[in-house]
């Protein structure tokens, strides 16, 4: 029994070419579909990324605007802080200046208090001296500017019309100098000589005109002031720079210059006062600085014509009213 094997029919060349080009067409179609699909996917992805880029750009712009706002606020805060620091520094400077002023006022008050205490002690001491000088006749004492003023009749120190100190007068003045001698470092002993309008002329002496009598009174008190100055310098232990002796002639009368009343004007007044404040010369450097500042201010100021000055008549010198001493 024989067997036969079926063999496929052979494909012709024309059919093979057709199949080949069919396969090529299918491949191209598949590639085109894949390309269009990928292209569409890429476009969608690009649009998505573009939207994200726009959102990110908006976020960046918002952050930059916020950054600029914060920087402006920081600059403003720094300006405020700087102004606050300047104000604090100014207040600290003012406070330091006020503290220095308060400290200076405290020292000044302490100095004034010490001076007041010293004045009170000196016034008490001088009152004690006056009481010791009383004897049978109480001394003539008045209060002037809160300080006692001892009035000694010229007859207790000088002979009538004479400028030489009597022994009793020297003893009296020496007693005063010894009592206050240890406390005169910051005080001044003031002695003023007075007379009447007649220059203590004797009642039976020939009358002089007013000018001659006035000159005689001033000459007499000037000579007596010289004698007193020599006495305090040569015969006492008082610091002579702390002693001031002056002559006033017939000025500042305390009674009428007629009859027996004129005897009251023949007197020597003695008082103790604090020394005047010493003058301190200004610092040349500070003076130069002040002068330059003044010149600058004058240069900047507008020039105006000076106002006319009105001359006033000098007021006559008046003597402060005496008050009776406080008990």
C-alpha positions in Angstrom: 0.0 0.0 0.0 1.5 3.1 -0.9 1.4 6.5 0.9 1.2 10.0 -0.6 2.3 13.2 1.2 0.4 16.4 0.3 2.8 19.2 -0.3 1.5 22.9 -0.1 1.3 24.5 -3.4 4.2 26.8 -4.1 3.7 30.5 -3.9 4.4 32.3 -6.9 6.8 35.2 -7.1 4.1 37.7 -7.7 2.1 36.6 -4.7 5.3 36.8 -2.5 5.9 40.3 -3.6 2.3 41.2 -2.8 2.5 39.7 0.6 5.8 41.5 1.3 4.5 44.9 0.4 1.4 44.2 2.3 3.5 43.5 5.4 5.4 46.6 4.8 2.2 48.6 4.5 1.0 47.1 7.7 4.2 48.0 9.4 4.1 51.6 8.1 0.5 51.9 9.2 1.3 50.6 12.7 4.3 53.0 12.9 2.1 55.9 11.8 -0.5 55.0 14.4 2.1 54.7 17.1 3.6 58.1 16.0 0.3 59.9 16.1 -0.5 58.4 19.5 2.8 59.4 20.9 2.6 62.8 19.4 -0.8 63.4 20.9 0.4 62.1 24.3 3.5 64.4 24.1 1.2 67.4 23.2 -1.0 66.7 26.2 2.1 66.4 28.4 3.5 69.6 27.0 0.3 71.5 27.7 0.2 70.1 31.2 3.9 71.1 31.8 3.1 74.6 30.3 0.2 74.9 32.8 2.5 73.9 35.6 5.2 76.4 34.4 2.6 79.2 34.4 1.5 78.2 37.9 5.1 78.1 39.0 5.7 81.5 37.4 2.7 83.0 39.1 4.0 81.5 42.4 7.4 83.0 41.8 5.9 86.4 41.0 3.8 86.2 44.2 6.8 85.2 46.3 8.9 88.1 44.8 6.2 90.6 45.5 5.9 89.2 49.1 9.7 89.4 49.4 9.7 93.1 48.2 7.0 93.9 50.7 8.9 92.2 53.5 12.1 94.1 52.5 10.2 97.4 52.6 8.8 96.5 56.0 12.2 95.5 57.2 13.7 98.8 56.0 10.9 100.7 57.7 11.4 98.6 60.9 15.2 99.3 60.8 14.5 103.0 60.4 12.1 102.9 63.3 14.6 100.9 65.4 17.4 103.4 64.5 15.1 106.4 65.4 14.2 104.6 68.6 17.9 104.0 69.4 18.7 107.7 68.6 15.8 108.7 70.9 17.1 106.4 73.7 20.6 107.8 73.2 19.3 111.3 73.4 17.3 110.5 76.5 20.3 108.8 78.1 22.4 111.9 77.3 19.7 114.2 78.8 19.4 111.9 81.8 23.2 111.9 82.3 23.2 115.7 82.0 20.3 116.0 84.5 22.1 113.6 86.9 25.2 115.8 86.7 23.1 118.9 87.3 21.4 117.1 90.2 24.8 116.1 91.6 26.1 119.6 91.1 23.0 121.0 92.8 23.5 118.5 95.6 27.1 119.6 96.1 26.0 123.2 95.8 23.3 122.7 98.4 25.8 120.9 100.6 28.2 123.8 100.2 25.4 126.4 100.8 24.3 124.4 103.8 27.8 124.4 105.2 28.2 128.1 104.5 24.8 128.8 106.1 25.9 126.8 109.2 29.2 128.7 109.2 27.3 132.0 108.9 25.0 131.0 111.8 27.9 130.0 113.9 29.8 133.3 113.0 26.6 135.4 113.7 26.2 133.7 117.1 29.9 134.2 117.8 29.7 137.9 116.9 26.6 138.3 119.0 28.4 136.8 121.9 31.3 139.2 121.4 28.8 142.1 121.3 27.3 140.9 124.6 30.7 140.8 126.2 31.4 144.4 125.1 28.2 145.6 126.7 29.4 146.5 130.2 27.2 149.0 131.9 25.9 150.5 128.6 24.3 148.0 126.1 25.9 148.3 122.7 24.0 149.8 119.8 23.2 146.8 117.4 21.0 146.8 114.3 20.3 143.9 111.9 21.1 144.4 108.3 20.6 141.6 105.7 20.1 139.1 108.5 23.5 139.9 110.2 24.1 142.1 113.3 25.9 145.4 112.8 27.7 146.9 115.8 27.6 150.6 116.0 30.4 152.1 118.2 30.4 155.8 118.9 33.5 157.5 117.7 34.1 158.7 121.2 34.9 155.1 122.2 37.7 154.9 119.7 38.9 158.4 119.0 39.1 161.8 120.6 36.8 164.4 119.1 38.1 165.6 115.7 41.2 163.3 116.0 42.2 160.3 113.9 44.5 158.6 116.5 43.1 155.5 118.2 42.9 155.8 122.0 44.2 153.1 124.2 40.7 152.1 125.2 39.7 152.0 121.6 42.6 149.7 120.8 41.7 147.4 123.7 38.1 147.2 122.5 39.0 146.4 118.9 41.7 143.9 120.0 39.0 142.1 122.1 36.8 141.8 119.0 39.7 140.6 116.9 40.7 137.9 119.5 37.2 136.6 119.8 36.6 136.1 116.1 40.1 135.5 114.9 39.9 131.7 114.6 36.9 131.8 112.3 37.8 134.4 109.7 39.0 132.1 106.9 35.8 132.4 104.9 34.5 135.7 106.4 35.3 139.3 106.1 35.4 141.9 108.8 33.9 145.2 107.5 34.6 148.4 109.3 33.0 151.7 108.1 33.8 155.1 109.6 31.1 157.9 109.7 30.9 161.5 110.9 28.5 164.3 111.0 28.3 167.2 108.5 30.5 169.4 110.6 33.4 167.0 110.8 32.9 166.8 114.6 33.8 170.4 115.0 33.6 171.8 118.5 30.4 173.8 119.3 32.4 177.1 119.7 34.4 176.6 116.5 33.8 179.1 113.7 31.2 177.9 111.3 32.3 176.7 107.8 30.4 176.6 104.6 28.7 173.4 103.5 31.5 172.4 101.1 34.2 172.9 103.7 32.2 170.9 106.4 31.6 168.1 103.9 35.3 167.9 103.0 36.3 168.0 106.7 34.0 165.1 107.4 35.4 163.0 104.6 39.0 163.8 105.5 38.4 162.9 109.1 36.8 159.5 108.4 39.4 158.8 105.7 42.2 159.4 108.3 40.4 157.3 110.9 40.0 154.4 108.3 43.7 154.6 107.6 44.5 154.4 111.3 42.1 151.4 111.8 43.7 149.6 108.8 47.1 150.0 110.3 45.9 148.7 113.6 44.3 145.6 112.3 47.3 144.9 110.1 50.0 145.5 112.7 48.5 144.9 116.1 46.1 142.0 115.6 46.3 138.4 114.4 43.4 138.7 111.9 44.2 137.9 108.3 44.5 141.4 106.8 43.1 140.3 103.4 39.9 139.5 105.3 39.6 143.0 106.7 38.0 145.9 104.8 38.0 149.4 106.2 36.3 152.3 104.4 35.3 155.9 105.0 31.8 157.4 104.3 32.2 160.9 105.7 28.8 162.4 106.5 26.9 160.1 104.1 24.2 157.7 105.3 23.2 159.6 108.5 21.0 157.8 111.0 19.9 161.0 112.8 19.5 164.7 112.0 22.7 166.7 111.7 21.4 169.4 114.1 21.8 169.9 117.8 22.6 166.9 120.0 21.2 164.5 117.4 24.2 164.8 115.2 26.3 162.9 117.8 24.5 159.7 116.7 26.0 160.1 113.2 29.5 160.0 114.7 30.0 156.3 114.6 32.0 153.3 113.4 30.0 150.3 112.1 31.5 146.8 112.4 30.0 143.6 110.9 31.1 140.2 109.7 30.0 139.0 106.2 31.0 136.0 104.1 33.8 136.5 101.6 32.6 137.3 98.1 32.8 134.4 95.6 36.2 134.4 93.9 36.3 135.2 90.1 37.6 132.3 87.9 39.1 133.3 84.6 37.4 131.4 81.7 39.2 128.6 79.9 40.8 130.1 76.7 39.9 127.0 74.7 36.3 127.1 75.7 36.3 130.9 75.1 37.7 130.4 71.6 35.1 127.7 70.8 32.3 129.9 72.1 33.7 132.8 70.1 33.8 130.8 66.9 30.2 129.6 67.5 29.1 133.1 68.1 30.8 134.4 65.0 29.2 131.6 62.9 25.8 132.5 64.4 26.4 136.2 63.7 27.3 135.4 60.1 24.2 133.3 59.6 21.9 135.9 61.3 20.3 138.6 59.1 21.9 142.0 59.4 19.7 144.6 61.0 20.3 148.1 62.2 21.1 148.3 65.9 18.3 149.6 68.1 19.0 153.1 69.5 20.1 153.0 73.1 18.3 155.1 75.6 20.4 156.6 78.3 18.9 156.4 81.8 19.7 158.6 84.7 21.6 156.7 87.4 19.5 156.0 90.5 20.7 157.5 93.7 22.4 155.0 96.1 20.1 154.1 99.0 21.2 152.4 102.1 19.2 149.3 103.2 16.9 150.0 106.1 18.2 148.8 109.4 16.1 146.6 111.6 16.4 146.1 115.3 18.2 142.9 116.2 16.1 139.8 116.9 16.4 138.8 120.5 
